[in-house]
């Protein structure tokens, strides 16, 4: 009999992604570990279009508060 291992699937909300963006965030190291697990295929991460919209909005406010006009530089 073959054993099927179910990969853990996790849904990310806005706060998790924002914790990753904010370099000095208290929980950023944990989020980095989570993203590393996903990049090695140990977990699957999901999010929604609404979450991505919220992250984009919050990120723009973070860059605005830091006086960064073009964050791609």
Buried (B, 14 or more C-beta within 10 A) or exposed (E): EEEEEEEEEEEBEBBBBBBBBBEEBEBBEEBEEBBEBBEEEEBEBEBEEEBEEBBEEBBEEBBEEEEEEEEEE
